[in-house]
Amino acid sequence: MVDAPVLVLGATGGQGRAVTHALLSRGARIRALVRDPHRGTARELAERGVEVMAGSLSDQGSLTTAMHQVTSVFAFTTPFEAGPEAEVGQGRAILASATHARIGHLVFSSVAGADQNSGVPHFESKARVEADLASGDVPYTVLGPTYFFDNALGGRERIQHGSLDLPLPPDRPLQQLARTDLGAFAAEVMLNPSPYVGQRIELAGDAPTPEQMAASLGKAVGRDVRHVRTPLEEVGNADMHAMWTFLNGPGYQVDIPALHDAHPDIHWTRFADWADHTVADER
């Protein structure tokens, strides 16, 4: 296929947007699947030359249409709207569509630790999608991002008032990743798939402790921020409780120095730099 596009699913969400922007920076021809092409973020993509199509991760018809004559697909699944079983269903719809469209390469964004029998529901559902990929006929690469830096922004108001709430010991490193680094890595894999086919690659850019995170956030917001250790029993959501139990136990196990040495072309953002450029901009 001459000058065939690559496809990004969920291109206006956090991960999809990062991948789309990285592909745009590399001059790729892009097709984007979004729920609502009329939203401002989707229109902005269209204005930048992205071919925007309507559809959803669970609609096999729209997925198959979007995958027509594309060279590579960036895919992810989510349990946070309808639960883990729905996430597995999304994965199966994506894989069925990719098989029907004879996609040459599919990049699936899973999660670091999904292969550890973690007991975390949204890790285990992604592991099931990975198993389907491994047993299928579509060439694939699995990326396993760790905790995203911008998860901290869920507690933005508390941070502005001087507290970073995390259910971890203050000196426990937490492996994390900037979404922009996921985007850059995924773009490289999509545009140069041969070295990555069949691989499962976990991604982390930094591993600050909660104390270090609080210090970086404090510098960014211009006031003292202290880490407040949330008791695990106060984490009411069962999925999140299981995740924080895992992170207090074995946790992510990315060999960060080896990863960065193997992929020196990725910027690999540090948490402190992310806070300076992201949180400080919101002051």
N, C-alpha and C positions, 0 to 999 in steps of 0.2 A: 504494500500500500504506500503510494507516494505521499509524503507529507501527511500521514494519518495522525489524528490527534491522540492524546492520552486522556483518560477519563478520571475525574476526581469525584467520588461520591460524597454527598454532604458538604459541598464546597463552601458553604457559608457558615459552617460550624467551626469550632475551635481548631480541630485537627485539619479538616478539609481546607479551611482558609489558609492555614500555614503552608500546606502542601501546594495549593494553587499559587500563592504568592511566590514561593520558591521556584516553581515551574515557569511562571511569568518572567522572573528575573533571569532565567536561562533561555528565554526566547522560544519556549515550547508552544506548540499548538495544543490548546486545551479545550476539552468538553467538560462541562460541569453539570452534575445532577443535583437539583435543589428542590425543596418542597414548594417554594413559591417564587417563581421567576420575577415577580413584580415587587418583591421586597427591595429596599434600598441597597443592601449588600449584594444581591444578585444583579441588580441593574448596574452597579459599579463594575462588576466583573464583565458584564456584557460590553460596557463602554471601553474596557481594556482589551477587547477582542476575544474574550472567552465565549464559546458557544454554550449557552445556558439552556438546559432542558428541565422540565418538571418531572418529578417522580419521588419515590420513597424507597428506603432500604428494604422494605418488606413487599414491595410490588414487583413481582417478577417480570411482568409485562413491560413496565417502564425501564427496569434495569436492562432487559434484553435489548430494547430499542436504543438505549443510551450506549450500549456496548458495541453497537454495529460498527464494524471497521475501525476499532481503536486498537492501538498497539499495546497499551498497558493500562491497568486500572489500579487506582488507590482506593481501598475499601476499609471500612471499619464497621463495627456493630455496637449497639448500645442497649443495656438492660434498664436504663434509668427512666424509661417512660412506661414500659409494659412488662418488665421483669426479665429474668434470665432465659426463660423458655422462648420468649419472643425474640431475644437476641440470637439464640440458636437458629430460630426460624429465619431471621434476617440473613445470617451466614449461609444458610442452605439456599435461600433465594438468590443470593449473590453468586454462589458457586454454580448453581444450576444455569443461571443466565450466562456466566462466563464460559461454561462448558458448551452451551448452545451456540454462543457467538464465536467460539474457538479463539478465545483471548490468548495471546502469546505469553502474557505475564500478568500476574495479579499480586499486588503488594497489600498484605493484610496487616493492619495495625491492631495488635492484640494488647498484651500488657506483660511487663516483666513479672516473672514468678508464676505465670499461668501453667508452667510445666513442673511445678513443685508440689502438686497436691496440697495446695494452700488451704483449702476449705473455705475460701472466699467465694461467694456465689458468682460475682461478676468476673472473677478470674476463671472459675471452673466452666462457665458458659463459653468464654473465649477459648478455653482449652478444647472444648467440644468442636468449635468451629475449626480450630487448627487441625484436629484429627480428621475432620471431613476433607480439609484441603489436602492433607497428606495422602489420603486414600483416593483422591480424585485424579483427573487427567490434566488439570490446568497447571502449567508451570507457575510457581509461586515463591514469594519471599515473605516471611513473617517478621515484623518489627515489634519489639516489646518495649514500649516506653515505660519508664518508671513514673513516679509521682510528678505531676507538672508543677512548675514554679507558680503558675497563676492560680493553682488551687488555694494559695494563701489569700487571694483576693476575696474568697468567700467570707472571710472575717475582716473585711476592709474597715468596717466601722469600729470594731474592737481595736484594730491596729491603730487607727487614728486616735483612739483614746488610750493607747499605751499598752495593749495586751495582745500577744499572739497565743491563741489557744490551740494546743496540739496535745493529743494523748500519747506523748512519748517522754522518756526521761530527757532532761535538758542537754545531756552530753551524748545522746544517741544519734549518730549520723543517719540522715535520711537521703537516700539516693534520689535525685530529681533531674528534671529535664525541661529546657525551654521549648515551647511549641515550635518556635522558629527553627530550632535544631532538628526536631523531628521532620519539619517540612523540608529542610535542606537535605537530610539523609534520604527521605522518601523520594525526593526529586532525582537524586543521584541514582537510586536503585531503579526508578522507572525509566530513566533515559539511558542507563547503561546496565541492563539487567543481567547480562551473562555471568559476571562474577558472583552474583547473589542468588541465583536460582536454587531453590531447595534449602536455603539457609534460614535459620532462626536467629535474629540478632537483637539482643536487648540493649537499650539505649539509656545512658545517664550522662549528664554534663557535669554534675557536681554532687557533693554529699555533705552539705552543711548540717550541723547539729541545730536543734531548736534554739539554743542560746545564740549561735552564730546567725541564724535566720533573724531572730529578734533584733540583734545589733544592726544587721544590714537594713532591715525595714525601718528601724529607728532613725538611722542616718538618712534614709530616703524621705521619710515624712517629717524630719526635723524636730523629733522629740524622742525621749526615752521610750523604748518598747521593751517589755519584759516577757519572757516565755511563761505562760501559765499552763501547767500540766493538767489537762482535762482527765479526770478519772475514767477509765475504760467503761465502768458500769453506767456512766452518764451518756454514753454513745448509744442512743435509743434505736437507731436503724440497724437491723440485724446484719445487713450486708456491710455497712461501714464498721460495725463492731468487729466483724470477722476480719476485715481488712486491717484495722488498727491492731488487732490481736496478732495477725501475721507480721505486721511491721514492728511490733514489739518483740517478736520471736525471731524466726530465721530471716525475715525481711528480704528485700531485693539483694541479689548477689552478682551484680554487674562488676566485671573487672575493668574499672574505669580507666586506669592507665593503659591497659592493653587495647581497649576500644579506641581511645584517643590516638594512640600511636599508630593503629591500623588505619585510621581515617583522619589524617591531619588536615584535609581540605575542609572539614566541617569546623565551624567557628567554636563550638562547644562553650556556650555561655556559662559563666559563673553566676551563682545566685545573687551575689552582691551587685554584680554589674546589671543583672536583670532588674533588681530592685531600684537601682539608680536610674535606669532608663524607662522603667514602666511605672512603678509606684510613685516615684518622685514627680512624674509628669501629671499625676492625678491630683497633686496638691492644689 
